[in-house]
Amino acid sequence: QMTLSHLRLKHPLFSKLTMLGFKFIMDNCLLYKLKPGQYIYRENLPVGPNIYFIMYGQLICHSVDGGYFGSIMCVGHTLGEEVLLGPAGSNRSESV
């Protein structure tokens, strides 16, 4: 069983934070444990206010027709960062 402290040290972004900084993020976030086949979000839906950090495991991006959209996403990848970069009201470009 991995602890959050162990996951922090293995994560490329969070390993650069102090334990206090990491604890602040963990205290102010929601943690999701996905089941195989479960989606985080779907293509063509409005971009929400969330950014997702993959702490362990892997995810696959899909397009509307069910084809692969991109590479497998694993520890260190982020999802949903378009909320910071894209225009307000834009839609998701993939299903993950």
C-alpha positions, -999 to +999 in steps of 0.1 A: +000+000+000+015+033-011+012+063+012+007+099+000+042+107+011+055+078-011+034+090-040+047+125-036+083+114-038+076+094-070+058+123-087+079+146-109+060+178-099+051+171-063+085+158-054+098+193-059+074+207-033+080+207+004+059+183+025+041+214+038+033+226+003+022+191-008+000+188+024-017+221+015-026+208-019-038+174-006-059+192+021-076+213-006-082+188-033-104+158-041-088+124-047-103+101-072-095+064-076-108+053-110-119+019-120-109+004-153-131+019-181-141+049-159-138+084-175-125+116-158-143+137-184-157+133-219-149+150-252-170+180-264-182+188-229-174+222-215-140+226-198-145+225-160-126+242-133-104+211-125-069+201-131-061+164-127-027+150-116-019+114-122-004+100-090-002+063-101-014+040-128-022+051-164-050+066-185-057+064-222-072+093-243-100+085-267-118+105-295-155+105-300-154+076-324-136+055-298-102+057-314-071+065-296-064+102-294-030+102-279-005+083-259-010+066-226-008+091-198+010+080-166+025+094-134+036+130-139+011+139-166-017+164-160-051+166-175-075+195-177-048+222-178-067+239-206-087+255-179-056+277-174-047+281-211-079+279-232-106+305-238-135+305-214-164+283-225-142+260-247-149+223-249-128+193-241-108+179-271-107+143-258-122+118-235-100+105-207 
